[in-house]
Amino acid sequence: MSCPHSKVLIVGCGRLRLSVRNSPLQLMNNVNGNSEKKPTKLFLVIENRMLREAMSSLFRRQPDFIVVDAMSFSATTYKQAASCGCDILLADQASASAFPSNFVTDLLSLSPGRKTILFGMDDDPETFLQAVRSGASGYLLGDASAEDTIAAVRRVIIGEAVSPPHLCHYLFQFVARTTREGSMILNQRLCHRLGLTARQQQLIALLARGFSNKEIAESMHLSEFTVKNHVHRIMRRLNAQSRYAAVQTVCISNLPVSAGTPTKAIDNPV
């Protein structure tokens, strides 16, 4: 069993279970004496020191991995990750939440084969979508075991993407919905009649493009808390049950709709 040369960056979280058995790959390598393949180089960014040391030890015991560095996030993390020649960046949630918005995207752009995996993450669709947009190839929840994490890294190395099935389904829905709503334009007359401010109209336009609260906050130079309050106020004013229902209330489609085609998109909570 072999793995193509690839570069992966891993970011981790503090709820990982650290017991692990010998993997099928390790057993096969032991039997076949397969030592020709170059080990995958890992760069770990993990906030909790105990977890960081445990994860480093865990991966160093695997014959197909080399941990080139392990650290908590700081102002020098980007420079060190960019210069270490890692294949995979593995980061936990505490570290990932501290990353600047373009941290992962810029790091991956330096080396097309490099990949990123986030672990110990919350079961939150918005955070998941943000990770996907940044270029992450793996998204593991907080209940993932050490064995799950090692398996995920090996799957990402061979070109797969790893995420919980229900979040993958949410991504499919999001892409389909964005295709419909991305072509929608604000009905300015209706917005004025409903009393929406210029800022609220700007926010709805970003919602129609599928932006998350964090992305809207960065675009409008607001806090996420302020954006969330704006979204709730808009929903109350429009008597909408979800942010997407609010978009449909004040937007009109710019796409031709064939007869009998429903125009109502799938609603999701804020």
VMD Tcl script that draws the C-alpha trace (Angstrom):
set ca {
  {0.00 0.00 0.00}
  {1.59 3.26 -1.08}
  {0.78 6.95 -0.92}
  {1.56 9.60 -3.55}
  {3.85 12.46 -2.61}
  {1.71 15.20 -1.15}
  {1.95 17.99 1.34}
  {-0.46 18.20 4.25}
  {-0.91 20.70 7.14}
  {-2.81 19.51 10.26}
  {-4.54 21.66 12.93}
  {-5.95 19.90 16.05}
  {-8.32 20.15 19.04}
  {-8.26 19.17 22.70}
  {-10.93 16.46 22.86}
  {-9.12 13.82 20.82}
  {-9.00 10.24 22.12}
  {-5.40 9.10 21.89}
  {-5.55 5.30 21.95}
  {-4.63 3.70 18.62}
  {-3.87 0.23 17.28}
  {-1.33 -0.64 14.62}
  {-2.81 0.52 11.33}
  {-3.27 -1.73 8.29}
  {-0.60 0.35 6.53}
  {1.88 -0.17 9.36}
  {1.25 -3.91 9.45}
  {1.64 -4.18 5.67}
  {4.88 -2.23 5.74}
  {6.20 -4.49 8.48}
  {5.37 -7.59 6.47}
  {6.59 -6.36 3.09}
  {9.54 -4.38 4.35}
  {8.30 -1.41 2.38}
  {10.78 1.37 3.15}
  {11.02 2.98 -0.28}
  {8.20 5.48 0.07}
  {9.10 8.82 1.57}
  {7.26 9.55 4.84}
  {4.69 12.33 4.86}
  {5.89 15.46 6.64}
  {3.47 16.87 9.20}
  {3.35 20.30 10.80}
  {1.16 20.35 13.92}
  {-0.49 23.51 15.26}
  {-2.16 22.59 18.55}
  {-2.92 24.98 21.39}
  {-2.89 22.60 24.37}
  {0.65 21.53 25.21}
  {-0.27 18.10 26.57}
  {-2.33 17.28 23.47}
  {0.40 18.67 21.21}
  {3.03 16.44 22.78}
  {0.73 13.40 22.72}
  {-0.15 13.91 19.05}
  {3.51 14.42 18.14}
  {4.44 11.19 19.89}
  {1.54 9.34 18.26}
  {2.48 10.33 14.71}
  {6.20 9.75 15.29}
  {5.39 6.13 16.12}
  {3.89 5.70 12.64}
  {6.51 4.67 10.04}
  {4.88 6.70 7.25}
  {4.95 10.08 9.05}
  {7.59 12.59 10.10}
  {6.62 15.46 12.43}
  {8.75 18.37 11.22}
  {7.46 20.72 13.91}
  {4.70 21.09 16.52}
  {3.73 24.38 18.09}
  {0.90 26.54 19.38}
  {-0.27 29.34 17.14}
  {1.75 32.56 17.30}
  {2.86 35.42 15.09}
  {5.67 33.23 13.70}
  {3.53 30.19 12.84}
  {2.91 31.16 9.22}
  {6.61 31.75 8.51}
  {7.61 28.47 10.12}
  {4.90 26.45 8.38}
  {5.74 28.04 5.02}
  {9.45 27.28 5.29}
  {9.38 23.79 6.83}
  {8.46 21.91 3.65}
  {5.55 20.11 5.28}
  {3.10 18.03 3.31}
  {0.21 18.38 5.75}
  {-0.81 21.03 8.24}
  {-2.84 19.58 11.10}
  {-4.54 22.08 13.40}
  {-7.00 21.97 16.28}
  {-10.05 24.18 16.70}
  {-8.41 26.55 19.18}
  {-5.61 27.21 16.70}
  {-7.86 27.37 13.64}
  {-10.11 29.95 15.28}
  {-7.05 32.14 15.90}
  {-5.85 31.98 12.29}
  {-6.18 35.16 10.21}
  {-8.87 34.78 7.54}
  {-6.33 34.16 4.75}
  {-3.88 32.02 6.76}
  {-4.74 28.61 5.28}
  {-5.45 29.91 1.78}
  {-2.13 31.75 1.54}
  {-0.19 28.85 3.03}
  {-1.64 26.34 0.59}
  {-0.97 28.65 -2.36}
  {2.78 28.46 -1.65}
  {2.81 24.75 -2.45}
  {0.00 23.27 -4.58}
  {0.46 19.77 -3.14}
  {0.24 20.86 0.49}
  {-3.00 20.14 2.34}
  {-4.71 21.13 5.57}
  {-6.75 19.10 8.04}
  {-8.70 20.60 10.94}
  {-9.59 18.33 13.86}
  {-11.52 18.60 17.10}
  {-13.91 20.95 15.34}
  {-17.46 21.93 16.32}
  {-20.40 20.36 14.53}
  {-21.28 23.71 12.98}
  {-22.19 24.02 9.27}
  {-21.04 27.63 9.03}
  {-17.60 26.84 10.45}
  {-17.40 23.82 8.15}
  {-18.21 25.91 5.06}
  {-15.60 28.45 6.05}
  {-13.01 25.66 6.33}
  {-13.98 24.36 2.89}
  {-13.66 27.83 1.37}
  {-10.20 28.24 2.87}
  {-9.07 25.04 1.16}
  {-9.14 22.49 3.99}
  {-9.18 18.86 2.83}
  {-10.24 17.38 6.16}
  {-12.69 18.43 8.88}
  {-12.93 16.15 11.94}
  {-15.27 16.70 14.87}
  {-14.30 16.70 18.54}
  {-15.31 13.07 19.06}
  {-12.82 11.75 16.49}
  {-10.33 9.26 17.92}
  {-6.60 9.22 17.28}
  {-7.15 6.29 14.95}
  {-9.78 8.31 13.06}
  {-7.33 11.19 12.70}
  {-4.47 9.04 11.42}
  {-6.83 7.37 8.93}
  {-8.08 10.78 7.79}
  {-4.53 11.99 7.16}
  {-3.78 8.92 5.05}
  {-6.97 9.40 3.05}
  {-6.18 13.06 2.41}
  {-2.68 12.11 1.26}
  {-4.11 9.93 -1.53}
  {-6.34 12.74 -2.72}
  {-9.58 12.26 -0.77}
  {-11.49 14.82 1.28}
  {-12.69 13.86 4.75}
  {-15.69 15.23 6.63}
  {-18.72 13.95 8.59}
  {-21.42 12.70 6.17}
  {-24.10 15.08 7.43}
  {-21.84 18.10 6.88}
  {-20.99 16.83 3.41}
  {-24.74 16.69 2.70}
  {-25.09 20.25 3.98}
  {-22.35 21.28 1.53}
  {-24.32 19.73 -1.35}
  {-27.43 21.65 -0.28}
  {-25.43 24.85 0.07}
  {-23.98 24.60 -3.44}
  {-27.41 23.91 -4.93}
  {-28.99 26.76 -2.98}
  {-26.20 29.20 -3.82}
  {-26.64 28.42 -7.52}
  {-30.24 29.57 -7.21}
  {-29.77 32.46 -4.82}
  {-26.46 33.68 -6.23}
  {-28.35 34.98 -9.24}
  {-30.88 36.88 -7.13}
  {-30.94 40.68 -6.98}
  {-32.45 42.92 -4.34}
  {-35.91 44.33 -4.98}
  {-35.02 47.89 -3.94}
  {-38.61 49.13 -3.97}
  {-39.71 46.32 -1.66}
  {-36.72 46.89 0.63}
  {-37.64 50.56 1.04}
  {-41.29 49.72 1.64}
  {-40.31 47.24 4.35}
  {-38.05 49.82 5.99}
  {-34.72 48.03 5.53}
  {-31.71 50.28 6.02}
  {-28.89 50.54 3.48}
  {-26.66 48.42 5.74}
  {-29.35 45.74 6.10}
  {-29.75 45.65 2.33}
  {-25.99 45.27 1.94}
  {-26.05 42.41 4.44}
  {-28.91 40.63 2.64}
  {-26.98 40.89 -0.64}
  {-24.09 39.06 1.01}
  {-26.47 36.46 2.45}
  {-27.76 35.86 -1.07}
  {-24.20 35.10 -2.14}
  {-23.92 32.44 0.58}
  {-21.60 34.33 2.91}
  {-21.24 33.08 6.49}
  {-21.59 35.45 9.46}
  {-17.81 35.61 9.82}
  {-17.31 36.40 6.14}
  {-19.99 39.08 6.28}
  {-18.32 40.55 9.38}
  {-14.97 40.75 7.58}
  {-16.52 42.22 4.44}
  {-18.52 44.87 6.33}
  {-15.88 45.48 9.04}
  {-18.25 44.46 11.83}
  {-18.08 41.92 14.64}
  {-19.73 38.53 14.18}
  {-22.01 39.35 17.11}
  {-23.19 42.53 15.36}
  {-23.81 40.62 12.12}
  {-25.83 37.98 13.92}
  {-27.96 40.68 15.58}
  {-28.56 42.31 12.19}
  {-29.63 38.98 10.70}
  {-32.10 38.35 13.52}
  {-33.55 41.87 13.21}
  {-33.99 41.40 9.46}
  {-35.69 38.05 9.99}
  {-38.10 39.57 12.53}
  {-38.90 42.51 10.27}
  {-39.56 40.21 7.32}
  {-41.32 37.57 9.43}
  {-38.89 35.00 7.99}
  {-38.10 31.70 9.68}
  {-34.55 31.55 8.34}
  {-31.91 33.76 6.75}
  {-32.56 32.14 3.38}
  {-36.29 32.79 3.63}
  {-35.40 36.42 4.30}
  {-33.29 36.51 1.12}
  {-36.16 35.12 -0.94}
  {-38.58 37.66 0.52}
  {-36.70 40.72 -0.78}
  {-34.82 39.31 -3.77}
  {-35.93 38.42 -7.25}
  {-34.32 35.77 -9.41}
  {-32.23 36.82 -12.35}
  {-32.46 33.31 -13.84}
  {-35.15 32.13 -16.25}
  {-37.53 29.74 -14.49}
  {-39.25 27.06 -16.54}
  {-42.94 26.39 -16.03}
  {-43.65 24.21 -13.06}
  {-40.24 24.80 -11.48}
  {-40.53 25.58 -7.77}
  {-38.75 28.77 -6.70}
  {-38.69 28.18 -2.96}
  {-35.26 27.15 -1.74}
  {-34.56 24.80 1.15}
  {-34.59 26.80 4.36}
  {-31.93 26.43 7.00}
  {-31.58 28.00 10.43}
  {-29.49 31.08 11.07}
}
mol new
graphics top color blue
foreach p $ca { graphics top sphere $p radius 0.5 }
foreach p [lrange $ca 0 end-1] q [lrange $ca 1 end] { graphics top cylinder $p $q radius 0.2 }
display resetview
